[in-house]
Amino acid sequence: MALALWAGAVSATPRITSYNAECHACGEKRVQMGSHSFCALSYVHSGGFNSYCAVGGSPKSWFLIAKDPDAGETQACGAVCMDLDDSAGGADPVVAPPSPPPVSRPTPAPVDRPDPAPGGVPDTFGPYQSTFGTLTMQRSGNRVTGTYTHKGGRVEGSLSGNTLTGRWTQTNGEGRMVFRFNPDFSGFTGMWSYGDAAPNQEWNGRR
């Protein structure tokens, strides 16, 4: 008895309905095909460059598109729709396949970053209100770069403990500088000079 029922279910013939759409330089023609279990293109006659046929929608509302933006040959499209039971309009629900289980990835180990300054210095520190305008600096290891608002100023140097030694450049010149930061890096006292002369003029800043 079980075998007979199974065989009868397999032998059931689906209902097939055909649809057509034609477009000749009409831009786009859309034919509503209604509710079916499944629809697909059955033939395509190309009308020219940028012309195409497409079937879209869902079991509750399918449509056929013929697109022909140019005045070439007529874009002709055909589609067939199947209903997998005897009810009107594809009563069989379409069930999406189950999603794959999430892939577990190991958490990467934290990377130690060099930090030569006592108490630690953030990657970006400042801004400081300084003798030559607002100064903000960034650190990568012991290398420090920064900008300040006076005449397009830039600084670049090496940080050792709380002391930054390097050079400054502006639109009107360049030279040497030395900054000595407070223990919490809330401010600094410094000196600067033109060219390669020893720094001998004040450059201070505080947040």
Secondary structure as the mmCIF struct_conf table of DSSP 4:
data_model
#
loop_
_struct_conf.conf_type_id
_struct_conf.id
_struct_conf.beg_label_comp_id
_struct_conf.beg_label_asym_id
_struct_conf.beg_label_seq_id
_struct_conf.end_label_comp_id
_struct_conf.end_label_asym_id
_struct_conf.end_label_seq_id
HELX_RH_AL_P HELX_RH_AL_P1 ALA A 2 VAL A 10
TURN_TY1_P TURN_TY1_P1 SER A 11 SER A 11
HELX_LH_PP_P HELX_LH_PP_P1 ALA A 12 PRO A 14
STRN STRN1 ARG A 15 CYS A 23
BEND BEND1 HIS A 24 CYS A 26
STRN STRN2 GLY A 27 GLY A 34
BEND BEND2 SER A 37 SER A 37
STRN STRN3 PHE A 38 HIS A 45
BEND BEND3 GLY A 48 GLY A 48
TURN_TY1_P TURN_TY1_P2 PHE A 49 ASN A 50
STRN STRN4 TYR A 52 SER A 58
TURN_TY1_P TURN_TY1_P3 PRO A 59 LYS A 60
STRN STRN5 SER A 61 ASP A 68
BEND BEND4 ASP A 70 GLU A 73
STRN STRN6 GLN A 75 ASP A 83
BEND BEND5 LEU A 84 SER A 87
TURN_TY1_P TURN_TY1_P4 ALA A 88 GLY A 89
BEND BEND6 ASP A 92 ASP A 92
HELX_LH_PP_P HELX_LH_PP_P2 PRO A 93 SER A 104
HELX_LH_PP_P HELX_LH_PP_P3 PRO A 106 ASP A 112
BEND BEND7 ALA A 117 ALA A 117
TURN_TY1_P TURN_TY1_P5 PRO A 118 GLY A 119
BEND BEND8 ASP A 123 ASP A 123
STRN STRN7 THR A 124 SER A 130
TURN_TY1_P TURN_TY1_P6 THR A 131 PHE A 132
STRN STRN8 GLY A 133 SER A 140
TURN_TY1_P TURN_TY1_P7 GLY A 141 ASN A 142
STRN STRN9 ARG A 143 TYR A 148
TURN_TY1_P TURN_TY1_P8 THR A 149 THR A 149
HELX_RH_3T_P HELX_RH_3T_P1 HIS A 150 GLY A 152
STRN STRN10 GLY A 153 SER A 160
TURN_TY1_P TURN_TY1_P9 GLY A 161 ASN A 162
STRN STRN11 THR A 163 GLN A 170
TURN_TY1_P TURN_TY1_P10 THR A 171 ASN A 172
STRN STRN12 GLY A 173 PHE A 181
TURN_TY1_P TURN_TY1_P11 PRO A 183 ASP A 184
BEND BEND9 PHE A 185 SER A 186
STRN STRN13 GLY A 187 TYR A 194
TURN_TY1_P TURN_TY1_P12 GLY A 195 ASP A 196
BEND BEND10 ALA A 197 ALA A 197
HELX_LH_PP_P HELX_LH_PP_P4 ALA A 198 PRO A 199
STRN STRN14 GLN A 201 GLU A 202
STRN STRN15 GLY A 205 ARG A 206
#
